[in-house]
Amino acid sequence: MLQQRLSEGVRTGNMLLSLLKTLNRDVLLQERDLKNDLTEQKLSVGQVDLGYQNIKYQRKYLLNEISRCRDMQTLYQDVPLVPLEEFREKAPEHLVQSATDDHQLMLNRLQFELEERKRFDAEKRRLLTVKLQLTKANKIRRTQINKAEKQLEEYIQSSQSLQELFREPVEPVRTHKEILLAEANAALASSGATTTDGALSSTMSNGDATMGSPSQDEKAHIETETGVDLQSRRHGEE
């Protein structure tokens, strides 16, 4: 009776021990699964936290960049742009119409300023080319003028020896009328009259006081050769 109870107790103990082992194994398996789940959750939370930290860093970086951009002194602020009224009058139509906000308006004004400066630079280069051509032409002409002046000085120096020849007195050239009048006076002198024009007028005004007047043929010859009307001249002197 006692042996039977002991056997049943051992059997029951073995069953309970086996159940305990089974429960222990299940607990260990659950613990391992929970640890795995916890590890996965930790990794997930770590990734989320890392992403959050990255986002915070990016936000801070972007805020710093925005602040730097707002405080940065750019070149366009010192560029002298054309006035807004002139821009709207002279700028192309697409630049004026596309300026929907202040930012785009500034970009369009800078674009127009760039195009204008390129045009002025091209005009400047063209004028510089013309200037160089004119400078070269002036140098050539200056060289020619200097050469001509040098040759002229040589001609002047070579002609100084001829100035002695022109210092001698030269008998003045008489006109044809003066020659004819001299011949008429010589003819009158050979007939007893004076050789000067004043004496001839005095003789004609005094009539036949000193000697007879020239004959009609002589008067006609004198008038024809000299072109002087003796009778009219006589009346004028009287």
HELIX and SHEET records of a PDB file:
HELIX    1   1 LEU A    2  ASP A   71  1                                  70    
HELIX    2   2 LEU A   75  GLN A   77  5                                   3    
HELIX    3   3 LEU A   84  LYS A   90  1                                   7    
HELIX    4   4 GLU A   93  GLN A   97  1                                   5    
HELIX    5   5 ASP A  102  SER A  159  1                                  58    
HELIX    6   6 GLN A  160  LEU A  162  5                                   3    
HELIX    7   7 GLN A  163  PHE A  166  1                                   4    
HELIX    8   8 HIS A  176  SER A  190  1                                  15    
HELIX    9   9 ASP A  197  SER A  205  1                                   9    
HELIX   10  10 GLN A  216  THR A  226  1                                  11    
HELIX   11  11 LEU A  230  GLU A  237  1                                   8    
END                                                                             
